[in-house]
Amino acid sequence: MQMQTRLSVNVNAVAMLRNRRDLPWPSVVGMARIALEAGAKGITVHPRPDERHIRRQDSRDLITMIREEFPGKELCLEGYPDEVFLALNEEIKPDQVLFVPDDPMQSTSDHGWDFEANEALLKNVIARVKRAGIRVSLFVDADPAQPAKAARVGADRIEIYTGPYGGCYDDPIKEKVCLDDVVTTAVAAREAGLGVNAGHDLTPDNLPALIERAPFINEVSIGHGFTADALIHGFVGSVKRFQAAMGEIDE
């Protein structure tokens, strides 16, 4: 196993299940701890304004757990850069923030930034969280023109939206086209001096082809696909399955 793997487990679905009842289980911190103990490099959460899954207090509890128990592991906060989200980042200082252009009521992030329309906003919020020592990633569509725009507004990394690639699991011709789009975007990001993350609908089945063609990817952030896999294999088993899919451990 490598000293640090690429898998960041998104535990939003754990929080959504917990929030169905007025009970403390399943524990967001407890399940995150299991994933980290199993070998995940970090945890990702998206505390939306209505707290319909992750609550802001979950973010505080997670950063405390990671700092105390898992030095070297990471927390990434994902969200739209409104004042509440920015203040939360400044308060807890996660390792990474992923800014997404979401409407508050979206079920999940499903498109990248329009850099022309949001250049001033992004420059301002990126500078603000960098003053707190936080690494900044921007959510982008799989389009090789986007990374240079992300670099110009001050990002450290991009996260490529891989939903279209993951969504064509039953169409091998379309899957190849979508994979080409992701890979060319990743290459463009590396050429622009940016780190490369990827996320959405990645699974043990479609990750090997992506990592084979873009082995320099820094991180994959996986929530729905990971949770669906863990319903069958458990959190520990799924961490191992995703690591094996990326060639980081033997199956």
URCORJO-V945173 format. One record per residue. N is the residue number from 0. OMEGA is omega as a letter, one per 30 degrees, with the letter a starting at -180 (* if undefined). NEAR is the number of other ideal C-beta (glycine too) atoms within 8 Angstrom. Layout:
BEGIN
n omega near
N OMEGA NEAR
N OMEGA NEAR
END
This chain:
BEGIN
n omega near
0 l 7
1 l 5
2 l 3
3 a 5
4 a 11
5 a 10
6 l 15
7 a 15
8 l 15
9 a 16
10 l 15
11 a 11
12 l 11
13 l 13
14 l 14
15 l 10
16 l 8
17 a 13
18 l 8
19 a 5
20 l 5
21 a 2
22 a 5
23 a 4
24 f 6
25 a 8
26 l 9
27 l 15
28 a 10
29 l 9
30 l 12
31 l 14
32 l 10
33 a 10
34 a 13
35 l 14
36 a 7
37 l 10
38 l 11
39 a 13
40 a 10
41 a 16
42 l 17
43 l 16
44 l 17
45 l 13
46 a 13
47 a 11
48 a 6
49 l 5
50 a 9
51 l 6
52 l 10
53 l 14
54 l 8
55 l 10
56 l 6
57 l 13
58 l 16
59 a 10
60 a 10
61 a 14
62 l 12
63 l 8
64 a 12
65 a 14
66 a 8
67 a 5
68 a 7
69 l 8
70 a 4
71 l 4
72 a 11
73 l 11
74 l 16
75 l 16
76 l 17
77 l 12
78 l 14
79 a 9
80 l 9
81 a 8
82 a 5
83 a 8
84 l 12
85 l 12
86 l 8
87 l 12
88 l 14
89 l 9
90 a 7
91 l 10
92 l 9
93 l 13
94 a 8
95 l 14
96 l 14
97 l 15
98 l 15
99 a 10
100 a 10
101 l 9
102 a 4
103 a 8
104 l 3
105 l 8
106 l 2
107 l 6
108 a 11
109 l 7
110 a 6
111 a 11
112 l 12
113 a 7
114 l 12
115 a 6
116 a 5
117 a 10
118 a 10
119 l 6
120 a 8
121 l 16
122 a 10
123 a 8
124 l 11
125 l 13
126 a 9
127 a 10
128 l 13
129 l 10
130 l 6
131 l 9
132 a 5
133 l 12
134 a 8
135 l 14
136 l 16
137 a 15
138 a 13
139 l 15
140 l 9
141 a 12
142 a 9
143 l 9
144 a 7
145 a 15
146 l 15
147 l 9
148 l 10
149 l 16
150 a 11
151 l 8
152 l 12
153 a 10
154 l 13
155 a 7
156 l 15
157 l 17
158 a 13
159 l 15
160 a 15
161 l 14
162 l 9
163 l 10
164 l 15
165 a 13
166 a 7
167 l 11
168 a 9
169 a 3
170 a 7
171 l 6
172 l 6
173 l 8
174 l 12
175 l 8
176 a 8
177 l 12
178 l 12
179 a 8
180 l 13
181 a 15
182 a 11
183 l 9
184 l 17
185 l 14
186 l 10
187 l 13
188 l 15
189 l 10
190 l 7
191 l 10
192 a 5
193 l 13
194 a 10
195 l 14
196 l 15
197 a 14
198 l 13
199 l 11
200 l 11
201 a 13
202 l 11
203 l 9
204 a 7
205 l 12
206 a 13
207 a 11
208 l 8
209 a 16
210 l 12
211 a 7
212 l 8
213 a 12
214 a 6
215 l 7
216 a 13
217 a 8
218 l 12
219 a 14
220 a 14
221 a 13
222 a 12
223 a 11
224 l 11
225 a 12
226 l 10
227 l 8
228 a 13
229 l 11
230 l 5
231 a 6
232 a 7
233 a 7
234 l 11
235 a 9
236 a 9
237 l 12
238 a 14
239 a 11
240 l 11
241 l 15
242 l 13
243 l 12
244 l 12
245 l 13
246 a 6
247 l 9
248 l 8
249 l 3
250 * 3
END
